[in-house]
């Protein structure tokens, strides 16, 4: 899942600081997307440094983030973005996120769009204040499967009903 998918109409930006940055923790800005653990794999978005999100990156575990290659290059021109920490300036987010991976850049708005500097975080690791924001309540489901569409649609509908019976 994703709160602001590629080629979609939802756009989120966030201000952030890099922990230990010599320039006095200057505030920067990048596009922001809260995703599920399997999002990058589903979109076949390659990790070029570090690792993708894992199923054991859960609430209460170390806060982790994957950033785009263009953002990594801007922040850490000599490489080695993995292990650095960033703090997001969003609802209720006080603790820094550790960068565990760098993903290949993707065009977010349309094929003519310039590459966006992205910060991906796990929805399950966001505090309730952030999850309650209007942008976080919009979820887009991505599915990659070899199952025929009618059977897949029925299975997805059933799963959504199990998660929230009040969904249309």
N, C-alpha and C positions, 0 to 999 in steps of 0.2 A: 504494500500500500504506500501511498505517497500523498502528502497534502498539497503539493504543487507540481504536477507531473510535467515532463517534457511535452512540448507541443500543445500544452493546455492553456487555459486562460487565467489560472491562479498564479499569482506572483507574490512571493514573500521576500523581504530583505531583512537583515538583522545587522545591528552594529555589534562589534566584538573587539576584544583586546587580546594580544598575545602575551601570555605570562612570561615575565622576565625580559621583555623587550627593552632594549637599551634606550629607545626613544621615549621612555617615560610612559609606557603603556598607552600609546596613541590609539584613539578609537578609529576603527576601520569599518567598512561595510561590505557585505557580500550577500548573494542570494542564499536563501535558507529553505530547506525542505526536511520535514519530519517524515521518516519512512519506517517500514518494517524491516526486519533482519534480512529477508530474502529479496528485497527490492532490487539491489544492484545486480544480483545473480539473474533475476527474472528478466531484466532489461539487457542482460549480457554486457554490462558495463565493466570493462576490464579494470582490475586493480593493478596499478603500475608500481606501487611501493606499499609495503606493509601488507595488511590483510583486510578482507571485507568484514562486515558485521557478522557476528555469530549468534546462534540461538541462545547461547549462555550469556550474552550481553543483556542482562535483565535489570529491572528496577532494583536498586540497592547495590548493584555491582558498580565498578568503576564507570564513570560517565565517559562514553567514547564517541568519536566523530570520524567521519571520512570526509576529506575535502577534495576538491577538484585539482587537477594538475596545474591549471593556470593560477589558482590561488596559492598552491604550494610553491610554485616558482616565484610568485611575487613576495611571499612571506619568507621563504627560505631559499634564496637563489643558489646556494651551494648544495642544495639537496637535503636529505635527511629530515623531512617534515615529521616523520613518525616519532612519537614520544613527546613532542612539544605539546603545550596545552594552550587552549583558547577559552576565554570566558565570553559567553553570549549575553548581550544586553536585551533580554526578553523577560516576559512575565515570570517572576519567581525563580529565575535561573541565577544562582549565586555561585555555584561551584564550577570550576573549570572542567572542560572536556578534554580528554587526551586524544590526540590524533593517532589513530591506529592504522589508517590507510589513506592512499591517494588514488582517486579514480580518474580514469581518462575523461577529458572534457567532453561535454555533450551540448549540442545546441538546444536551448531550453524553449524558446518561444516559437521559432520557425526555422526552416533551413537557411534562410537568409540572415538570421540573427547572428550577432557576434557571440563568441563563447562567453559564458557567464562564470564568474568565480562562485563556486558553490560550497556550501557547508551542509552536509547530510548528518542528521542526528536521528536516533531511534525514538519513535513515538513513545514507546513503553518506558523510556528513561526520563521523559519530560514530567515536571511537576504538574499537579492538577490545574494550577492557575494557567499554565501554558496550554494544556490540553483543552481547557474550557474556552480558549479564544476562538473567535469565529472562524479563522483560517484553519485552525487545528481540527475543528469539527467536520470539515469537508474532507472526505477520504475518497480516493480514487483507487480502485482495485485493478491490478495488473495480473493477468494469468497467462502462463505459457504451458500449453498442453497439447498432446496428440489425440485427446478425446474429442469425438465429434461435438460440434457446437451445441446442438439441442441437449445432449446428455450433460455436457459441461454446464450449460446455463441452469439446468434443473438442480444440479449439485451445488452450484454457487448460491442459488436462491435459497435452498434448504439451509446451507451454512449461515447465510445472513439472517434468516429467520431464527436460527438457534442462538445467534449472538444478540439479536435485538428483535423481539417479536413485533415491535411497533413500527418497524421499517416498512415502507410501501413495497 
